Amino acid sequence: MVAARFLMPAVVLTCEEAANEFESLNLEFSSVAGLCMSFEDDNVVYGDPQFDFNSPDDFMCEVREYNSLPKLRTALEFIHTLMVFSDNNFRKDNE
């Protein structure tokens, strides 16, 4: 992995784990430290719905309930880990 030349080992391992979790994982970084993460998984915010628009009241009740969304949680934890390892406390406010 070419990224291992300039990333900390913990970041490389985290990226490898995320690549195993998400299909066609893509990370893009901007010059101002922005991150765009994309992947082809289509089940990130999808649970196992019991109702649809044919029973709108039941559907709305179901949508309002708590949904754990484990794939979304994994994505957010990955992004948080990248942020922790790339935090730059020495950057000036105007940079």
PyMOL commands that place a pseudoatom at each C-alpha (Angstrom):
pseudoatom trace, name=CA, resn=MET, resi=1, chain=A, elem=C, hetatm=0, pos=[0.000, 0.000, 0.000]
pseudoatom trace, name=CA, resn=VAL, resi=2, chain=A, elem=C, hetatm=0, pos=[1.543, 3.278, -1.127]
pseudoatom trace, name=CA, resn=ALA, resi=3, chain=A, elem=C, hetatm=0, pos=[-0.262, 5.221, 1.608]
pseudoatom trace, name=CA, resn=ALA, resi=4, chain=A, elem=C, hetatm=0, pos=[1.818, 3.381, 4.227]
pseudoatom trace, name=CA, resn=ARG, resi=5, chain=A, elem=C, hetatm=0, pos=[4.774, 5.550, 3.222]
pseudoatom trace, name=CA, resn=PHE, resi=6, chain=A, elem=C, hetatm=0, pos=[3.220, 8.713, 4.635]
pseudoatom trace, name=CA, resn=LEU, resi=7, chain=A, elem=C, hetatm=0, pos=[0.445, 7.555, 7.003]
pseudoatom trace, name=CA, resn=MET, resi=8, chain=A, elem=C, hetatm=0, pos=[0.817, 6.301, 10.549]
pseudoatom trace, name=CA, resn=PRO, resi=9, chain=A, elem=C, hetatm=0, pos=[0.504, 2.509, 10.899]
pseudoatom trace, name=CA, resn=ALA, resi=10, chain=A, elem=C, hetatm=0, pos=[-2.713, 2.849, 12.920]
pseudoatom trace, name=CA, resn=VAL, resi=11, chain=A, elem=C, hetatm=0, pos=[-4.312, 4.836, 10.087]
pseudoatom trace, name=CA, resn=VAL, resi=12, chain=A, elem=C, hetatm=0, pos=[-3.205, 2.279, 7.494]
pseudoatom trace, name=CA, resn=LEU, resi=13, chain=A, elem=C, hetatm=0, pos=[-4.703, -0.553, 9.561]
pseudoatom trace, name=CA, resn=THR, resi=14, chain=A, elem=C, hetatm=0, pos=[-7.932, 1.382, 10.050]
pseudoatom trace, name=CA, resn=CYS, resi=15, chain=A, elem=C, hetatm=0, pos=[-8.182, 2.017, 6.296]
pseudoatom trace, name=CA, resn=GLU, resi=16, chain=A, elem=C, hetatm=0, pos=[-7.575, -1.657, 5.544]
pseudoatom trace, name=CA, resn=GLU, resi=17, chain=A, elem=C, hetatm=0, pos=[-10.318, -2.659, 7.998]
pseudoatom trace, name=CA, resn=ALA, resi=18, chain=A, elem=C, hetatm=0, pos=[-12.725, -0.163, 6.432]
pseudoatom trace, name=CA, resn=ALA, resi=19, chain=A, elem=C, hetatm=0, pos=[-11.868, -1.432, 2.946]
pseudoatom trace, name=CA, resn=ASN, resi=20, chain=A, elem=C, hetatm=0, pos=[-12.871, -4.918, 4.100]
pseudoatom trace, name=CA, resn=GLU, resi=21, chain=A, elem=C, hetatm=0, pos=[-16.135, -3.570, 5.524]
pseudoatom trace, name=CA, resn=PHE, resi=22, chain=A, elem=C, hetatm=0, pos=[-17.275, -1.337, 2.639]
pseudoatom trace, name=CA, resn=GLU, resi=23, chain=A, elem=C, hetatm=0, pos=[-17.558, -2.204, -1.032]
pseudoatom trace, name=CA, resn=SER, resi=24, chain=A, elem=C, hetatm=0, pos=[-15.390, -0.048, -3.331]
pseudoatom trace, name=CA, resn=LEU, resi=25, chain=A, elem=C, hetatm=0, pos=[-14.344, 2.309, -0.536]
pseudoatom trace, name=CA, resn=ASN, resi=26, chain=A, elem=C, hetatm=0, pos=[-13.058, 5.631, -1.844]
pseudoatom trace, name=CA, resn=LEU, resi=27, chain=A, elem=C, hetatm=0, pos=[-11.476, 8.413, 0.218]
pseudoatom trace, name=CA, resn=GLU, resi=28, chain=A, elem=C, hetatm=0, pos=[-10.768, 11.859, -1.204]
pseudoatom trace, name=CA, resn=PHE, resi=29, chain=A, elem=C, hetatm=0, pos=[-8.981, 14.574, 0.747]
pseudoatom trace, name=CA, resn=SER, resi=30, chain=A, elem=C, hetatm=0, pos=[-9.056, 18.253, -0.156]
pseudoatom trace, name=CA, resn=SER, resi=31, chain=A, elem=C, hetatm=0, pos=[-6.254, 20.759, 0.250]
pseudoatom trace, name=CA, resn=VAL, resi=32, chain=A, elem=C, hetatm=0, pos=[-8.131, 22.280, 3.203]
pseudoatom trace, name=CA, resn=ALA, resi=33, chain=A, elem=C, hetatm=0, pos=[-8.369, 18.977, 5.116]
pseudoatom trace, name=CA, resn=GLY, resi=34, chain=A, elem=C, hetatm=0, pos=[-11.850, 18.066, 3.881]
pseudoatom trace, name=CA, resn=LEU, resi=35, chain=A, elem=C, hetatm=0, pos=[-12.770, 14.402, 3.534]
pseudoatom trace, name=CA, resn=CYS, resi=36, chain=A, elem=C, hetatm=0, pos=[-15.203, 12.788, 1.134]
pseudoatom trace, name=CA, resn=MET, resi=37, chain=A, elem=C, hetatm=0, pos=[-15.862, 9.114, 1.850]
pseudoatom trace, name=CA, resn=SER, resi=38, chain=A, elem=C, hetatm=0, pos=[-17.880, 7.071, -0.610]
pseudoatom trace, name=CA, resn=PHE, resi=39, chain=A, elem=C, hetatm=0, pos=[-18.642, 3.399, -1.143]
pseudoatom trace, name=CA, resn=GLU, resi=40, chain=A, elem=C, hetatm=0, pos=[-21.085, 1.237, -3.055]
pseudoatom trace, name=CA, resn=ASP, resi=41, chain=A, elem=C, hetatm=0, pos=[-22.883, -0.426, -0.136]
pseudoatom trace, name=CA, resn=ASP, resi=42, chain=A, elem=C, hetatm=0, pos=[-26.593, 0.227, -0.435]
pseudoatom trace, name=CA, resn=ASN, resi=43, chain=A, elem=C, hetatm=0, pos=[-27.598, -0.997, 3.028]
pseudoatom trace, name=CA, resn=VAL, resi=44, chain=A, elem=C, hetatm=0, pos=[-26.190, 1.767, 5.221]
pseudoatom trace, name=CA, resn=VAL, resi=45, chain=A, elem=C, hetatm=0, pos=[-29.447, 3.376, 6.327]
pseudoatom trace, name=CA, resn=TYR, resi=46, chain=A, elem=C, hetatm=0, pos=[-31.677, 0.461, 5.502]
pseudoatom trace, name=CA, resn=GLY, resi=47, chain=A, elem=C, hetatm=0, pos=[-33.097, -1.743, 8.189]
pseudoatom trace, name=CA, resn=ASP, resi=48, chain=A, elem=C, hetatm=0, pos=[-35.603, -4.541, 7.829]
pseudoatom trace, name=CA, resn=PRO, resi=49, chain=A, elem=C, hetatm=0, pos=[-38.850, -2.612, 7.360]
pseudoatom trace, name=CA, resn=GLN, resi=50, chain=A, elem=C, hetatm=0, pos=[-42.123, -4.317, 8.194]
pseudoatom trace, name=CA, resn=PHE, resi=51, chain=A, elem=C, hetatm=0, pos=[-44.342, -1.628, 6.635]
pseudoatom trace, name=CA, resn=ASP, resi=52, chain=A, elem=C, hetatm=0, pos=[-44.390, 0.492, 3.484]
pseudoatom trace, name=CA, resn=PHE, resi=53, chain=A, elem=C, hetatm=0, pos=[-46.511, 3.278, 1.984]
pseudoatom trace, name=CA, resn=ASN, resi=54, chain=A, elem=C, hetatm=0, pos=[-49.452, 0.891, 1.704]
pseudoatom trace, name=CA, resn=SER, resi=55, chain=A, elem=C, hetatm=0, pos=[-49.884, 1.360, 5.490]
pseudoatom trace, name=CA, resn=PRO, resi=56, chain=A, elem=C, hetatm=0, pos=[-48.656, 4.927, 5.983]
pseudoatom trace, name=CA, resn=ASP, resi=57, chain=A, elem=C, hetatm=0, pos=[-49.490, 5.213, 9.689]
pseudoatom trace, name=CA, resn=ASP, resi=58, chain=A, elem=C, hetatm=0, pos=[-47.644, 2.003, 10.545]
pseudoatom trace, name=CA, resn=PHE, resi=59, chain=A, elem=C, hetatm=0, pos=[-44.778, 3.048, 8.275]
pseudoatom trace, name=CA, resn=MET, resi=60, chain=A, elem=C, hetatm=0, pos=[-44.416, 6.417, 10.042]
pseudoatom trace, name=CA, resn=CYS, resi=61, chain=A, elem=C, hetatm=0, pos=[-44.449, 4.755, 13.469]
pseudoatom trace, name=CA, resn=GLU, resi=62, chain=A, elem=C, hetatm=0, pos=[-41.770, 2.348, 12.325]
pseudoatom trace, name=CA, resn=VAL, resi=63, chain=A, elem=C, hetatm=0, pos=[-39.576, 5.126, 10.904]
pseudoatom trace, name=CA, resn=ARG, resi=64, chain=A, elem=C, hetatm=0, pos=[-39.847, 7.078, 14.165]
pseudoatom trace, name=CA, resn=GLU, resi=65, chain=A, elem=C, hetatm=0, pos=[-38.601, 4.119, 16.205]
pseudoatom trace, name=CA, resn=TYR, resi=66, chain=A, elem=C, hetatm=0, pos=[-34.948, 3.681, 17.093]
pseudoatom trace, name=CA, resn=ASN, resi=67, chain=A, elem=C, hetatm=0, pos=[-32.920, 2.000, 14.345]
pseudoatom trace, name=CA, resn=SER, resi=68, chain=A, elem=C, hetatm=0, pos=[-29.388, 0.906, 15.206]
pseudoatom trace, name=CA, resn=LEU, resi=69, chain=A, elem=C, hetatm=0, pos=[-27.990, 1.217, 11.631]
pseudoatom trace, name=CA, resn=PRO, resi=70, chain=A, elem=C, hetatm=0, pos=[-24.754, -0.711, 12.310]
pseudoatom trace, name=CA, resn=LYS, resi=71, chain=A, elem=C, hetatm=0, pos=[-23.238, -0.001, 8.880]
pseudoatom trace, name=CA, resn=LEU, resi=72, chain=A, elem=C, hetatm=0, pos=[-23.679, 3.743, 9.356]
pseudoatom trace, name=CA, resn=ARG, resi=73, chain=A, elem=C, hetatm=0, pos=[-22.185, 3.489, 12.854]
pseudoatom trace, name=CA, resn=THR, resi=74, chain=A, elem=C, hetatm=0, pos=[-19.140, 1.688, 11.382]
pseudoatom trace, name=CA, resn=ALA, resi=75, chain=A, elem=C, hetatm=0, pos=[-18.684, 4.438, 8.776]
pseudoatom trace, name=CA, resn=LEU, resi=76, chain=A, elem=C, hetatm=0, pos=[-18.934, 7.186, 11.403]
pseudoatom trace, name=CA, resn=GLU, resi=77, chain=A, elem=C, hetatm=0, pos=[-16.479, 5.405, 13.715]
pseudoatom trace, name=CA, resn=PHE, resi=78, chain=A, elem=C, hetatm=0, pos=[-14.021, 5.056, 10.823]
pseudoatom trace, name=CA, resn=ILE, resi=79, chain=A, elem=C, hetatm=0, pos=[-14.267, 8.768, 10.027]
pseudoatom trace, name=CA, resn=HIS, resi=80, chain=A, elem=C, hetatm=0, pos=[-13.840, 9.605, 13.722]
pseudoatom trace, name=CA, resn=THR, resi=81, chain=A, elem=C, hetatm=0, pos=[-10.690, 7.451, 13.885]
pseudoatom trace, name=CA, resn=LEU, resi=82, chain=A, elem=C, hetatm=0, pos=[-9.244, 9.265, 10.868]
pseudoatom trace, name=CA, resn=MET, resi=83, chain=A, elem=C, hetatm=0, pos=[-9.990, 12.586, 12.559]
pseudoatom trace, name=CA, resn=VAL, resi=84, chain=A, elem=C, hetatm=0, pos=[-8.314, 11.510, 15.805]
pseudoatom trace, name=CA, resn=PHE, resi=85, chain=A, elem=C, hetatm=0, pos=[-5.136, 10.431, 14.042]
pseudoatom trace, name=CA, resn=SER, resi=86, chain=A, elem=C, hetatm=0, pos=[-5.000, 13.472, 11.783]
pseudoatom trace, name=CA, resn=ASP, resi=87, chain=A, elem=C, hetatm=0, pos=[-5.739, 16.151, 14.391]
pseudoatom trace, name=CA, resn=ASN, resi=88, chain=A, elem=C, hetatm=0, pos=[-3.225, 18.945, 13.954]
pseudoatom trace, name=CA, resn=ASN, resi=89, chain=A, elem=C, hetatm=0, pos=[-3.016, 21.059, 17.093]
pseudoatom trace, name=CA, resn=PHE, resi=90, chain=A, elem=C, hetatm=0, pos=[-0.196, 23.135, 15.646]
pseudoatom trace, name=CA, resn=ARG, resi=91, chain=A, elem=C, hetatm=0, pos=[-2.086, 24.596, 12.702]
pseudoatom trace, name=CA, resn=LYS, resi=92, chain=A, elem=C, hetatm=0, pos=[-2.647, 28.337, 12.745]
pseudoatom trace, name=CA, resn=ASP, resi=93, chain=A, elem=C, hetatm=0, pos=[-6.239, 29.602, 12.626]
pseudoatom trace, name=CA, resn=ASN, resi=94, chain=A, elem=C, hetatm=0, pos=[-5.763, 31.336, 9.277]
pseudoatom trace, name=CA, resn=GLU, resi=95, chain=A, elem=C, hetatm=0, pos=[-4.261, 28.327, 7.468]
for i in range(1, 95): cmd.bond("trace and resi %d" % i, "trace and resi %d" % (i + 1))
show_as sticks, trace
zoom trace
